[in-house]
């Protein structure tokens, strides 16, 4: 009996999660102009500003889209605003350590996670919560 209840609860939770994911699909904007305007410190091919993924038309590729969807997942789990605060903090920290803009960008834990897993199209489904924390450089 207990096994049936646990199986039922699991199936209900899985169904709710699937419906949630369908509701929260990203809004894709393909715009060369917006990505060019946002290319202040680094060249922006695509950017995720929850719930939007803004992508340069020349960069419309499944790998780039997967990279940006990883950022969506990160933003959701951090309740959006703290994600941006931390993102800017890690970039500024890199700049204060003498890194150029691109290297500071590449040192951001959110970017490290997204770049490492952008080719794994099942990563988002199997990703552990707060997985980005494994990419924090404590030195």
C-alpha positions in Angstrom: 0.0 0.0 0.0 2.8 2.4 0.9 4.6 1.7 -2.4 1.4 2.6 -4.3 1.0 5.9 -2.4 4.7 6.8 -3.0 4.3 5.9 -6.7 1.2 8.0 -6.9 2.8 10.9 -5.2 5.8 10.7 -7.5 3.6 10.6 -10.6 1.6 13.6 -9.4 4.8 15.6 -8.7 6.2 14.6 -12.1 3.0 15.8 -13.8 3.0 19.1 -11.9 6.7 19.7 -12.7 6.1 18.9 -16.4 3.2 21.4 -16.5 5.3 24.0 -14.7 8.0 23.6 -17.3 5.5 24.0 -20.1 4.1 27.2 -18.6 7.6 28.6 -18.0 9.0 28.3 -21.5 11.4 31.1 -22.4 10.3 33.9 -24.7 12.8 33.9 -27.6 13.6 37.2 -29.2 15.8 37.1 -32.3 17.4 40.5 -32.7 20.7 41.7 -34.0 20.0 45.2 -32.8 19.4 44.3 -29.1 22.5 42.1 -28.9 24.6 44.8 -30.6 23.4 47.4 -28.1 24.1 45.0 -25.2 27.7 44.4 -26.4 29.2 47.1 -24.2 31.9 45.1 -22.3 31.9 41.9 -24.3 30.4 40.8 -27.7 26.9 39.5 -26.9 25.7 36.7 -29.2 22.8 35.8 -26.8 21.7 36.9 -23.4 19.1 35.7 -21.0 17.1 38.3 -19.2 14.4 36.3 -17.5 12.0 35.2 -19.0 13.6 36.3 -22.3 16.4 34.8 -24.4 17.6 37.4 -26.7 19.7 36.0 -29.5 21.5 37.4 -32.5 20.1 35.8 -35.6 23.5 34.7 -36.7 23.9 32.8 -33.4 20.7 30.9 -33.5 22.1 27.4 -32.8 20.8 24.6 -30.4 24.1 24.7 -28.4 23.8 28.4 -27.7 20.1 28.1 -26.9 21.0 25.3 -24.5 23.6 27.5 -22.8 21.0 30.2 -22.4 18.4 27.8 -21.0 20.9 26.8 -18.3 21.0 30.4 -17.3 17.2 30.4 -17.1 17.4 27.5 -14.7 20.0 29.4 -12.6 17.9 32.5 -12.6 14.8 30.6 -11.5 16.5 28.9 -8.6 18.0 32.2 -7.3 14.7 34.1 -7.7 16.0 36.2 -10.6 17.3 39.4 -8.9 20.0 37.7 -6.7 21.2 36.0 -9.9 22.0 39.3 -11.5 23.5 40.7 -8.3 25.8 37.7 -8.0 26.6 37.7 -11.8 27.7 41.4 -11.6 29.6 40.8 -8.4 31.6 37.9 -9.9 32.4 39.9 -13.0 33.5 42.9 -11.0 35.6 40.6 -8.7 37.4 39.4 -11.8 38.0 42.9 -13.1 39.3 43.9 -9.6 41.7 41.0 -9.8 43.1 42.5 -13.0 41.3 40.3 -15.5 40.2 41.8 -18.8 36.5 42.0 -19.5 36.3 38.7 -21.4 38.3 36.8 -18.8 36.2 38.2 -16.0 33.1 37.0 -17.8 34.6 33.6 -18.2 35.4 33.4 -14.5 31.7 33.9 -13.5 30.5 30.6 -12.0 27.2 30.7 -13.9 29.1 31.0 -17.2 31.5 28.2 -16.2 28.6 25.8 -15.6 26.8 26.9 -18.8 29.8 26.5 -21.0 30.8 23.2 -19.5 27.3 21.7 -20.1 26.1 23.5 -23.2 26.6 20.5 -25.4 24.7 18.2 -23.1 21.0 18.6 -24.1 19.8 16.4 -21.2 21.8 18.4 -18.6 18.9 20.8 -17.7 16.6 17.8 -16.9 19.3 16.1 -14.7 20.9 19.2 -13.2 21.2 19.3 -9.4 19.9 22.5 -7.7 22.6 25.2 -7.2 25.0 23.2 -9.4 26.7 26.6 -10.3 28.2 26.6 -6.8 30.7 23.9 -7.8 32.3 26.5 -10.1 33.1 29.1 -7.5 36.8 29.7 -7.4 37.6 30.2 -3.7 41.1 31.5 -4.3 
